[in-house]
Amino acid sequence: MKTMDISTTIYNVKIDSPFVVASSGLTATVDRIKNLESYGASAIILKSIFEEEILLDYSEIYKSGEMGETEEFFDYYDYEIRHNRINSYIQLISEAKKAVKIPVIASINCTSAKEWISFAKTIESADADAIELNLFMLPDDINQTAEYYSERFYKIVSSVKSTVSIPVGVKIGHYFTNMGATIQKMAELSDGVTLFNRYTVPDIDIKTENTIMGSILSGENEYHESLRWIGLMSHKCNNALVASTGIHDTETAIKLLLSGASAVQIASAIYQHGPEFLSKAKNELIKWMNEHNHESLQTVKGKLASNRATSNVFERTQFLRNFHSFNNGEAR
Ligand SMILES: Cc1cc2nc3c(=O)[nH]c(=O)nc-3n(C[C@H](O)[C@H](O)[C@H](O)COP(=O)(O)O)c2cc1C
């Protein structure tokens, strides 16, 4: 087999292959990160530190009455809890950086600009290779406009970007009114955009008639929206888009690269198949590139991004033509 160049980038950080481990419990300890590197992960995105998490700790101590009632205690615990959380995250970054050669990308889940600006600087000083902003707010406030949510996110990205000199990537969900323009704007403001984050999903148990959490892990058919939007937008975003959600085999990873992703982030498939998934994916990608005469990932990435010939598939949303048997009610 010929030697293949499968190197690429995520958020302007160079990586040896497109297979990046997504932010999750898989990347929450140094031992797990070392193990992922040994199986060929090209970079890891650390488990996020959540604004919500810090606030939860805070309210639990408050409820327990441990902190008393005075404002002085309030301030003390606020400082103390935040400090501990932040310190252990910083420690994770610097220990991971010492333990592995692959890029270590920190992840912060933010909903407000203020809280995270100083934190982003601390992350930079802990030697992280980049920061991923996990941006999400459920847009269920009927008194807010669509612009309120997108402007708030743009403000967070611009503030963090102007605060640090390491690359800043953004991971978003698909609850935006004007998806194309939002992706393009996010890409302009940052070093790359991951499409899409997957959240915990609601479900209902009809036996007990209770609400429950839906599946924590993604399914193998969940990649199509990432494929659509990467296909439609990669060439309008300086090829700075990264794929996430539903990548359960090498074939899907290759599809996303062909649509224009510069790298793919994986969590559920590694939870299900172990880190061996990564080494297998790397070998299968090289084998496929050999069979298809690609010597470098450069000729793979974006080969099937939306253009005159392919836009029909990326843009199609309605069941108009070509579905005769379904429209006749015949398909089973
Ligand atoms: C158990 C678990 C924990 C996760 N924790 C985080 C997190 O802390 N921050 C984040 O941005 N995404 C988190 N995610 C989302 C993943 O990074 C990823 O975007 C999502 O699972 C879709 O990719 P997949 O289909 O490969 O799982 C988590 C996912 C799982 C399954």
The ligand as an SDF file (V2000), in Angstrom:
LIG
                    3D

 31 33  0  0  0  0  0  0  0  0999 V2000
  -21.9650   10.4770   27.8320 C   0  0  0  0  0  0  0  0  0  0  0  0
  -21.7670   11.7160   26.9940 C   0  0  0  0  0  0  0  0  0  0  0  0
  -21.2580   12.8680   27.5850 C   0  0  0  0  0  0  0  0  0  0  0  0
  -21.0890   14.0320   26.8100 C   0  0  0  0  0  0  0  0  0  0  0  0
  -20.5700   15.1560   27.3810 N   0  0  0  0  0  0  0  0  0  0  0  0
  -20.3620   16.2670   26.6280 C   0  0  0  0  0  0  0  0  0  0  0  0
  -19.7380   17.4210   27.1640 C   0  0  0  0  0  0  0  0  0  0  0  0
  -19.3470   17.4610   28.3320 O   0  0  0  0  0  0  0  0  0  0  0  0
  -19.5810   18.4870   26.3560 N   0  0  0  0  0  0  0  0  0  0  0  0
  -19.9700   18.5040   25.0380 C   0  0  0  0  0  0  0  0  0  0  0  0
  -19.7700   19.5140   24.3420 O   0  0  0  0  0  0  0  0  0  0  0  0
  -20.5400   17.4060   24.4930 N   0  0  0  0  0  0  0  0  0  0  0  0
  -20.7450   16.3150   25.2570 C   0  0  0  0  0  0  0  0  0  0  0  0
  -21.3100   15.2060   24.6930 N   0  0  0  0  0  0  0  0  0  0  0  0
  -21.7170   15.2580   23.2770 C   0  0  0  0  0  0  0  0  0  0  0  0
  -20.6200   14.6590   22.3940 C   0  0  0  0  0  0  0  0  0  0  0  0
  -19.4540   15.4300   22.4580 O   0  0  0  0  0  0  0  0  0  0  0  0
  -21.0790   14.5580   20.9370 C   0  0  0  0  0  0  0  0  0  0  0  0
  -21.2470   15.8550   20.3890 O   0  0  0  0  0  0  0  0  0  0  0  0
  -22.3860   13.7820   20.7890 C   0  0  0  0  0  0  0  0  0  0  0  0
  -22.3960   12.6380   21.5980 O   0  0  0  0  0  0  0  0  0  0  0  0
  -22.6080   13.3660   19.3290 C   0  0  0  0  0  0  0  0  0  0  0  0
  -21.5490   12.5520   18.8640 O   0  0  0  0  0  0  0  0  0  0  0  0
  -21.6910   10.9280   18.7810 P   0  0  0  0  0  0  0  0  0  0  0  0
  -22.8310   10.6420   17.9050 O   0  0  0  0  0  0  0  0  0  0  0  0
  -20.3730   10.4610   18.2430 O   0  0  0  0  0  0  0  0  0  0  0  0
  -21.9220   10.4690   20.1730 O   0  0  0  0  0  0  0  0  0  0  0  0
  -21.4640   14.0340   25.4390 C   0  0  0  0  0  0  0  0  0  0  0  0
  -21.9530   12.8510   24.8720 C   0  0  0  0  0  0  0  0  0  0  0  0
  -22.1050   11.6920   25.6220 C   0  0  0  0  0  0  0  0  0  0  0  0
  -22.6310   10.4580   24.9650 C   0  0  0  0  0  0  0  0  0  0  0  0
  1  2  1  0
  2  3  1  0
  2 30  2  0
  3  4  2  0
  4  5  1  0
  4 28  1  0
  5  6  2  0
  6  7  1  0
  6 13  1  0
  7  8  2  0
  7  9  1  0
  9 10  1  0
 10 11  2  0
 10 12  1  0
 12 13  2  0
 13 14  1  0
 14 15  1  0
 14 28  1  0
 15 16  1  0
 16 17  1  0
 16 18  1  0
 18 19  1  0
 18 20  1  0
 20 21  1  0
 20 22  1  0
 22 23  1  0
 23 24  1  0
 24 25  2  0
 24 26  1  0
 24 27  1  0
 28 29  2  0
 29 30  1  0
 30 31  1  0
M  END
$$$$
